[in-house]
Amino acid sequence: MIYEAFLAGFWASLGSTLGKLSGTESVVGNSYAIWVLLLTVMVVVNTWGCRHYLRSLDAAANSVAPTVVSAATSYILSGLIGIFLFDEGASVTWWAGAMLIILGLALVARPRNKPKDA
C-alpha cells in the first residue's frame, strides 16, 4: 500500500514537472510539437499516478494513509525538483515544513499495534 501511494506521489510530481517544462520558453521555444509532446506525456504520467493511487486505496484499510503518503511524496519531490532543476529557492521555513511533513508521514505510515482484549 505504501509503495503504491509513494509511486502515486512520484508520478504526480513528475507530471507537474512536465507541465512546468511545457510552459518554459527555453525548452519549448516556438515548437508546437514539443509543447504537445510534453503535455501528452504529462497526461499519461498523471494517469499512471492515478492508477497507483487507486491501487493504494484498494490495498489500504482506510483512505487516510494512502492520501497522506502520496500527497507528502508529491510535495517533497516537487519541491526538490524545483530547487535542483529550476533553480528555485527554498527558505528555512520550507525545509522545516518539509521535515514536519516527513515526520507526519512516518507517524501515519507506521504499523499499529492493536491492544488485546482482556
N, CA, C and O of each residue as an XYZ file, in Angstrom:
472
protein
N       0.815     -1.188      0.000
C       0.000      0.000      0.000
C       0.861      1.255      0.000
O       0.633      2.169     -0.792
N       1.844      1.298      0.882
C       2.687      2.496      0.976
C       3.518      2.673     -0.288
O       3.722      3.795     -0.751
N       3.997      1.564     -0.842
C       4.782      1.632     -2.065
C       3.951      2.214     -3.213
O       4.428      3.076     -3.951
N       2.714      1.745     -3.362
C       1.835      2.258     -4.416
C       1.519      3.738     -4.190
O       1.493      4.513     -5.147
N       1.281      4.139     -2.943
C       0.994      5.545     -2.640
C       2.225      6.411     -2.914
O       2.100      7.529     -3.414
N       3.414      5.894     -2.588
C       4.642      6.622     -2.890
C       4.789      6.816     -4.394
O       5.140      7.904     -4.851
N       4.524      5.769     -5.160
C       4.610      5.876     -6.626
C       3.588      6.873     -7.168
O       3.869      7.590     -8.129
N       2.404      6.919     -6.556
C       1.400      7.899     -6.985
C       1.932      9.316     -6.790
O       1.761     10.166     -7.663
N       2.571      9.576     -5.660
C       3.163     10.886     -5.419
C       4.324     11.181     -6.351
O       4.491     12.310     -6.811
N       5.121     10.164     -6.626
C       6.247     10.325     -7.543
C       5.757     10.719     -8.932
O       6.260     11.673     -9.526
N       4.765      9.976     -9.452
C       4.248     10.271    -10.784
C       3.566     11.624    -10.828
O       3.643     12.322    -11.839
N       2.894     12.008     -9.740
C       2.250     13.329     -9.695
C       3.289     14.444     -9.778
O       3.090     15.431    -10.486
N       4.401     14.284     -9.051
C       5.435     15.324     -9.104
C       6.111     15.357    -10.471
O       6.478     16.428    -10.953
N       6.276     14.210    -11.089
C       6.839     14.173    -12.439
C       5.883     14.829    -13.438
O       6.319     15.539    -14.345
N       4.586     14.590    -13.270
C       3.599     15.216    -14.141
C       3.594     16.729    -14.008
O       3.480     17.443    -15.004
N       3.717     17.221    -12.777
C       3.752     18.676    -12.605
C       5.029     19.266    -13.188
O       5.023     20.389    -13.691
N       6.115     18.519    -13.122
C       7.370     18.978    -13.720
C       7.229     19.079    -15.235
O       7.679     20.051    -15.842
N       6.608     18.083    -15.840
C       6.396     18.120    -17.289
C       5.473     19.274    -17.673
O       5.658     19.900    -18.716
N       4.477     19.555    -16.828
C       3.604     20.693    -17.089
C       4.358     22.007    -17.039
O       4.134     22.893    -17.864
N       5.256     22.131    -16.066
C       6.051     23.362    -15.977
C       7.012     23.476    -17.157
O       7.212     24.563    -17.698
N       7.607     22.350    -17.554
C       8.511     22.374    -18.712
C       7.771     22.769    -19.983
O       8.346     23.431    -20.848
N       6.495     22.371    -20.113
C       5.744     22.705    -21.322
C       5.456     24.199    -21.418
O       5.169     24.709    -22.501
N       5.532     24.898    -20.296
C       5.337     26.333    -20.314
C       6.620     27.131    -20.257
O       6.587     28.356    -20.150
N       7.746     26.451    -20.327
C       9.052     27.106    -20.270
C       9.535     27.388    -21.689
O       9.741     26.468    -22.481
N       9.712     28.659    -21.997
C      10.070     29.052    -23.358
C      11.429     28.508    -23.785
O      11.626     28.190    -24.958
N      12.375     28.397    -22.840
C      13.700     27.898    -23.212
C      13.664     26.414    -23.582
O      14.572     25.934    -24.260
N      12.649     25.689    -23.156
C      12.514     24.275    -23.510
C      11.688     24.110    -24.779
O      12.068     23.369    -25.686
N      10.573     24.797    -24.835
C       9.635     24.627    -25.942
C      10.009     25.493    -27.136
O       9.924     25.051    -28.282
N      10.420     26.722    -26.869
C      10.712     27.646    -27.964
C       9.443     27.961    -28.737
O       8.412     28.262    -28.136
N       9.504     27.897    -30.051
C       8.336     28.140    -30.906
C       7.750     26.846    -31.444
O       6.917     26.876    -32.350
N       8.169     25.716    -30.904
C       7.759     24.418    -31.433
C       6.465     23.930    -30.765
O       6.434     23.641    -29.569
N       5.420     23.848    -31.561
C       4.172     23.291    -31.045
C       4.294     21.785    -30.845
O       3.602     21.215    -30.001
N       5.157     21.141    -31.605
C       5.335     19.692    -31.489
C       5.903     19.334    -30.117
O       5.437     18.389    -29.481
N       6.904     20.081    -29.659
C       7.478     19.817    -28.334
C       6.441     20.107    -27.255
O       6.327     19.358    -26.285
N       5.688     21.187    -27.418
C       4.658     21.553    -26.452
C       3.590     20.457    -26.345
O       3.214     20.060    -25.242
N       3.110     19.975    -27.484
C       2.094     18.923    -27.497
C       2.668     17.635    -26.922
O       1.979     16.935    -26.180
N       3.912     17.310    -27.249
C       4.546     16.108    -26.725
C       4.638     16.159    -25.196
O       4.288     15.194    -24.517
N       5.110     17.287    -24.660
C       5.227     17.412    -23.205
C       3.867     17.326    -22.519
O       3.739     16.676    -21.482
N       2.866     17.965    -23.079
C       1.534     17.901    -22.487
C       0.941     16.498    -22.570
O       0.270     16.051    -21.640
N       1.185     15.805    -23.675
C       0.687     14.436    -23.823
C       1.355     13.509    -22.811
O       0.685     12.702    -22.166
N       2.665     13.623    -22.674
C       3.379     12.796    -21.697
C       2.927     13.149    -20.281
O       2.826     12.266    -19.429
N       2.653     14.430    -20.018
C       2.155     14.835    -18.709
C       0.829     14.144    -18.380
O       0.637     13.657    -17.266
N      -0.073     14.104    -19.343
C      -1.369     13.455    -19.126
C      -1.183     11.960    -18.875
O      -1.828     11.397    -17.990
N      -0.314     11.319    -19.641
C      -0.049      9.892    -19.456
C       0.559      9.631    -18.077
O       0.159      8.691    -17.391
N       1.512     10.450    -17.674
C       2.170     10.277    -16.377
C       1.175     10.497    -15.241
O       1.181      9.745    -14.266
N       0.324     11.512    -15.350
C      -0.673     11.744    -14.315
C      -1.698     10.614    -14.257
O      -2.170     10.259    -13.177
N      -2.042     10.052    -15.405
C      -2.948      8.900    -15.424
C      -2.293      7.705    -14.735
O      -2.954      6.974    -13.997
N      -1.022      7.509    -14.970
C      -0.280      6.427    -14.328
C      -0.255      6.652    -12.806
O      -0.382      5.700    -12.035
N      -0.092      7.899    -12.383
C      -0.114      8.218    -10.956
C      -1.468      7.933    -10.334
O      -1.550      7.430     -9.213
N      -2.540      8.256    -11.067
C      -3.887      7.950    -10.570
C      -4.090      6.449    -10.431
O      -4.747      5.993     -9.495
N      -3.534      5.688    -11.349
C      -3.613      4.227    -11.281
C      -2.971      3.715     -9.998
O      -3.543      2.876     -9.303
N      -1.783      4.223     -9.686
C      -1.100      3.792     -8.461
C      -1.855      4.252     -7.215
O      -1.919      3.529     -6.221
N      -2.421      5.443     -7.271
C      -3.183      5.941     -6.125
C      -4.408      5.067     -5.872
O      -4.696      4.723     -4.725
N      -5.126      4.708     -6.926
C      -6.292      3.848     -6.758
C      -5.905      2.461     -6.263
O      -6.637      1.861     -5.475
N      -4.772      1.946     -6.711
C      -4.295      0.653     -6.212
C      -3.933      0.738     -4.740
O      -4.168     -0.209     -3.990
N      -3.352      1.880     -4.309
C      -3.017      2.028     -2.889
C      -4.286      2.143     -2.046
O      -4.341      1.616     -0.935
N      -5.302      2.824     -2.564
C      -6.577      2.903     -1.841
C      -7.223      1.528     -1.718
O      -7.807      1.196     -0.687
N      -7.114      0.740     -2.771
C      -7.691     -0.604     -2.758
C      -7.005     -1.501     -1.729
O      -7.650     -2.352     -1.116
N      -5.696     -1.311     -1.540
C      -4.938     -2.163     -0.624
C      -5.008     -1.697      0.831
O      -4.648     -2.449      1.736
N      -5.462     -0.480      1.063
C      -5.440      0.085      2.417
C      -6.742     -0.198      3.161
O      -7.793     -0.422      2.561
N      -6.634     -0.178      4.489
C      -7.809     -0.357      5.341
C      -8.661      0.911      5.368
O      -9.882      0.835      5.509
N      -8.026      2.068      5.234
C      -8.749      3.336      5.154
C      -8.050      4.227      4.136
O      -6.997      3.868      3.610
N      -8.632      5.380      3.861
C      -8.087      6.232      2.805
C      -7.076      7.258      3.313
O      -6.484      7.981      2.511
N      -6.871      7.336      4.619
C      -6.002      8.379      5.170
C      -4.538      8.144      4.804
O      -3.876      9.040      4.280
N      -4.038      6.957      5.074
C      -2.616      6.689      4.846
C      -2.204      6.864      3.388
O      -1.207      7.538      3.130
N      -2.926      6.287      2.417
C      -2.513      6.499      1.025
C      -2.561      7.962      0.604
O      -1.709      8.427     -0.153
N      -3.557      8.679      1.096
C      -3.680     10.087      0.739
C      -2.516     10.893      1.295
O      -1.934     11.717      0.588
N      -2.175     10.660      2.551
C      -1.071     11.390      3.183
C       0.256     11.032      2.534
O       1.071     11.912      2.258
N       0.478      9.748      2.288
C       1.743      9.309      1.696
C       1.913      9.886      0.292
O       2.982     10.405     -0.031
N       0.885      9.805     -0.544
C       1.025     10.313     -1.918
C       1.149     11.832     -1.941
O       1.942     12.375     -2.711
N       0.380     12.521     -1.112
C       0.457     13.983     -1.088
C       1.811     14.459     -0.562
O       2.408     15.380     -1.121
N       2.288     13.842      0.498
C       3.582     14.237      1.060
C       4.721     13.948      0.084
O       5.629     14.762     -0.079
N       4.667     12.788     -0.560
C       5.692     12.440     -1.545
C       5.693     13.447     -2.692
O       6.750     13.918     -3.112
N       4.520     13.769     -3.187
C       4.416     14.728     -4.274
C       4.939     16.101     -3.866
O       5.661     16.745     -4.626
N       4.579     16.541     -2.680
C       5.009     17.861     -2.211
C       6.534     17.922     -2.070
O       7.171     18.857     -2.555
N       7.103     16.935     -1.412
C       8.557     16.933     -1.175
C       9.312     16.812     -2.502
O      10.247     17.572     -2.750
N       8.917     15.868     -3.348
C       9.632     15.687     -4.625
C       9.465     16.896     -5.540
O      10.413     17.285     -6.222
N       8.273     17.497     -5.567
C       8.079     18.691     -6.392
C       8.961     19.832     -5.901
O       9.522     20.579     -6.703
N       9.082     19.963     -4.590
C       9.964     20.994     -4.042
C      11.417     20.749     -4.393
O      12.135     21.677     -4.768
N      11.853     19.507     -4.274
C      13.248     19.184     -4.603
C      13.526     19.367     -6.095
O      14.592     19.850     -6.474
N      12.573     18.983     -6.938
C      12.732     19.194     -8.371
C      12.812     20.689     -8.667
O      13.621     21.119     -9.489
N      11.980     21.475     -8.005
C      12.022     22.924     -8.197
C      13.358     23.519     -7.803
O      13.873     24.414     -8.473
N      13.917     23.017     -6.708
C      15.213     23.529     -6.234
C      16.335     23.151     -7.185
O      17.131     24.003     -7.580
N      16.404     21.881     -7.556
C      17.553     21.404     -8.313
C      17.424     21.567     -9.829
O      18.429     21.785    -10.506
N      16.215     21.466    -10.374
C      16.045     21.549    -11.824
C      15.744     22.970    -12.288
O      16.238     23.407    -13.328
N      14.931     23.691    -11.511
C      14.501     25.015    -11.939
C      15.180     26.142    -11.169
O      14.816     27.306    -11.336
N      16.139     25.823    -10.348
C      16.886     26.825     -9.571
C      15.991     27.707     -8.708
O      16.267     28.895     -8.538
N      14.931     27.137     -8.169
C      14.063     27.881     -7.268
C      14.674     27.878     -5.872
O      15.372     26.935     -5.500
N      14.421     28.895     -5.126
C      14.945     28.977     -3.777
C      14.049     28.261     -2.784
O      12.848     28.107     -3.006
N      14.644     27.832     -1.698
C      13.884     27.211     -0.612
C      14.344     27.838      0.691
O      15.530     27.831      1.022
N      13.396     28.373      1.411
C      13.724     29.040      2.671
C      13.840     28.016      3.800
O      13.517     26.839      3.635
N      14.297     28.485      4.917
C      14.382     27.638      6.107
C      12.980     27.176      6.499
O      12.800     26.050      6.964
N      12.006     28.036      6.311
C      10.621     27.677      6.617
C      10.158     26.512      5.738
O       9.465     25.612      6.214
N      10.540     26.527      4.465
C      10.160     25.424      3.584
C      10.786     24.122      4.063
O      10.113     23.093      4.125
N      12.075     24.162      4.402
C      12.750     22.952      4.875
C      12.152     22.458      6.184
O      12.011     21.251      6.384
N      11.796     23.390      7.087
C      11.159     22.984      8.346
C       9.804     22.334      8.061
O       9.460     21.320      8.669
N       9.042     22.912      7.145
C       7.761     22.319      6.764
C       7.935     20.954      6.128
O       7.151     20.041      6.387
N       8.960     20.807      5.295
C       9.226     19.508      4.668
C       9.569     18.457      5.728
O       9.129     17.311      5.631
N      10.337     18.838      6.718
C      10.675     17.905      7.794
C       9.434     17.522      8.610
O       9.294     16.370      9.019
N       8.541     18.478      8.844
C       7.302     18.171      9.556
C       6.411     17.241      8.736
O       5.745     16.368      9.292
N       6.399     17.424      7.441
C       5.628     16.536      6.577
C       6.195     15.124      6.639
O       5.439     14.156      6.729
N       7.503     15.000      6.593
C       8.126     13.674      6.665
C       7.851     13.027      8.021
O       7.599     11.824      8.093
N       7.899     13.812      9.088
C       7.583     13.289     10.414
C       6.131     12.814     10.471
O       5.852     11.732     10.988
N       5.214     13.613      9.945
C       3.817     13.204      9.899
C       3.602     11.972      9.056
O       2.793     11.109      9.395
N       4.327     11.890      7.959
C       4.262     10.714      7.095
C       4.712      9.469      7.847
O       4.095      8.411      7.724
N       5.774      9.590      8.617
C       6.262      8.453      9.399
C       5.237      8.031     10.451
O       5.062      6.840     10.707
N       4.563      9.005     11.059
C       3.552      8.675     12.066
C       2.330      8.002     11.450
O       1.781      7.062     12.025
N       1.909      8.472     10.299
C       0.733      7.894      9.659
C       1.041      6.514      9.077
O       0.193      5.623      9.124
N       2.225      6.329      8.539
C       2.561      5.089      7.843
C       3.023      3.971      8.759
O       3.143      2.828      8.318
N       3.283      4.270     10.011
C       3.796      3.214     10.903
C       2.719      2.183     11.181
O       1.532      2.506     11.207
N       3.137      0.935     11.390
C       2.155     -0.111     11.686
C       1.569      0.092     13.085
O       2.250      0.552     14.001
N       0.322     -0.253     13.220
C      -0.355     -0.100     14.509
C      -0.337     -1.416     15.268
O      -0.500     -2.492     14.692
N      -0.138     -1.305     16.555
C      -0.259     -2.473     17.431
C      -1.625     -2.404     18.083
O      -1.886     -1.507     18.884
N      -2.490     -3.330     17.752
C      -3.833     -3.326     18.322
C      -3.788     -3.950     19.714
O      -3.194     -5.011     19.904
N      -4.419     -3.286     20.688
C      -4.433     -3.856     22.033
C      -5.266     -5.134     22.079
O      -6.291     -5.250     21.408
N      -4.808     -6.080     22.878
C      -5.537     -7.337     23.018
C      -6.676     -7.141     24.011
O      -6.524     -6.481     25.039
N      -7.791     -7.720     23.685
C      -8.938     -7.645     24.602
C      -8.697     -8.576     25.776
O      -8.229     -9.702     25.608
N      -9.020     -8.097     26.955
C      -8.803     -8.895     28.167
C      -9.907     -9.883     28.404
O      -9.870    -10.628     29.383
